[in-house]
Amino acid sequence: MTHDDDFTSIEKGAMVGWRLAMGEQLTTRQLRDEFGITYQGAQYILETVSRRLPVIRTTDFRWQRFNHT
């Protein structure tokens, strides 16, 4: 993914949700750098997505899809 200032916050959240649903692990810093936003902005996106989608932050601070077995 490349840095693009044209993404709305809704589009950013949708892209993050899709990537997590597909099994990708993401960090707050990774999103900060990819979207060119603040760390707090990236954290807000991840926390907001996790309110509605089954994603969790692991002990090593990676966000990922929650897989219950």
Backbone hydrogen bonds in HBPLUS format (Angstrom, degrees):
<---DONOR---> <-ACCEPTOR-->    atom                        ^
c    i                          cat <-CA-CA->   ^        H-A-AA   ^      H-
h    n   atom  resd res      DA  || num        DHA   H-A  angle D-A-AA Bond
n    s   type  num  typ     dist DA aas  dist angle  dist       angle   num
A0012-LYS N   A0008-THR O   2.96 MM   4  6.27 157.8  2.01 152.1 158.3     1
A0013-GLY N   A0009-SER O   2.99 MM   4  6.18 162.2  2.02 145.7 150.2     2
A0014-ALA N   A0010-ILE O   2.93 MM   4  6.16 154.6  2.00 146.5 153.8     3
A0015-MET N   A0011-GLU O   2.92 MM   4  6.13 160.6  1.95 150.6 155.4     4
A0016-VAL N   A0012-LYS O   2.93 MM   4  6.14 159.7  1.98 151.7 157.5     5
A0017-GLY N   A0013-GLY O   2.89 MM   4  6.04 164.5  1.91 148.5 153.2     6
A0018-TRP N   A0014-ALA O   2.91 MM   4  6.10 158.0  1.96 148.3 154.2     7
A0019-ARG N   A0015-MET O   2.99 MM   4  6.15 165.4  2.01 148.3 152.2     8
A0020-LEU N   A0016-VAL O   2.97 MM   4  6.18 162.6  2.00 154.6 159.2     9
A0021-ALA N   A0017-GLY O   2.91 MM   4  6.04 157.1  1.96 146.0 152.9    10
A0022-MET N   A0018-TRP O   2.96 MM   4  6.18 140.0  2.13 145.8 156.4    11
A0024-GLU N   A0019-ARG O   3.04 MM   5  5.56 153.3  2.11 160.7 152.4    12
A0023-GLY N   A0020-LEU O   2.97 MM   3  5.18 159.3  2.01 108.0 113.7    13
A0026-LEU N   A0063-TRP O   2.93 MM  37  5.13 158.0  1.98 143.5 150.1    14
A0063-TRP N   A0026-LEU O   2.65 MM  37  5.13 176.2  1.65 163.9 163.5    15
A0031-LEU N   A0027-THR O   3.15 MM   4  6.52 161.3  2.19 152.0 155.2    16
A0032-ARG N   A0028-THR O   2.91 MM   4  6.14 157.2  1.97 149.4 156.8    17
A0033-ASP N   A0029-ARG O   2.96 MM   4  6.18 162.1  1.99 151.5 154.6    18
A0034-GLU N   A0030-GLN O   2.92 MM   4  6.12 160.0  1.96 149.7 155.9    19
A0035-PHE N   A0031-LEU O   2.89 MM   4  5.84 167.4  1.90 153.3 155.9    20
A0036-GLY N   A0032-ARG O   2.89 MM   4  5.55 124.1  2.20 133.6 146.9    21
A0037-ILE N   A0032-ARG O   3.16 MM   5  5.04 143.4  2.30 132.7 141.4    22
A0042-ALA N   A0038-THR O   3.02 MM   4  6.33 156.9  2.07 149.9 155.2    23
A0043-GLN N   A0039-TYR O   2.89 MM   4  6.13 158.5  1.94 150.9 157.3    24
A0044-TYR N   A0040-GLN O   2.91 MM   4  6.06 152.2  1.99 142.3 149.8    25
A0045-ILE N   A0041-GLY O   3.09 MM   4  6.36 156.4  2.15 145.4 150.7    26
A0046-LEU N   A0042-ALA O   3.10 MM   4  6.38 167.9  2.11 152.5 154.9    27
A0047-GLU N   A0043-GLN O   2.89 MM   4  6.07 164.3  1.91 153.8 158.5    28
A0048-THR N   A0044-TYR O   2.89 MM   4  5.96 155.1  1.95 147.2 154.2    29
A0049-VAL N   A0045-ILE O   2.91 MM   4  6.11 163.1  1.94 154.6 159.0    30
A0050-SER N   A0046-LEU O   3.00 MM   4  6.14 154.1  2.07 144.1 151.3    31
A0051-ARG N   A0048-THR O   3.15 MM   3  5.32 151.0  2.24 101.8 110.6    32
A0052-ARG N   A0049-VAL O   3.18 MM   3  5.83 150.1  2.28 115.6 122.1    33
A0053-LEU N   A0049-VAL O   3.00 MM   4  6.02 152.5  2.07 157.5 166.2    34
A0055-VAL N   A0053-LEU O   2.77 MM   2  5.70 129.0  2.02 114.6  98.3    35
A0066-PHE N   A0054-PRO O   2.61 MM  12  5.30 169.4  1.62 150.8 146.7    36
A0056-ILE N   A0064-GLN O   2.85 MM   8  5.62 155.6  1.91 162.7 168.1    37
A0064-GLN N   A0056-ILE O   2.89 MM   8  5.62 154.9  1.96 158.0 166.4    38
A0058-THR N   A0062-ARG O   2.74 MM   4  5.32 168.5  1.75 154.9 155.7    39
A0061-PHE N   A0058-THR O   2.99 MM   3  5.21 147.9  2.10 117.9 116.7    40
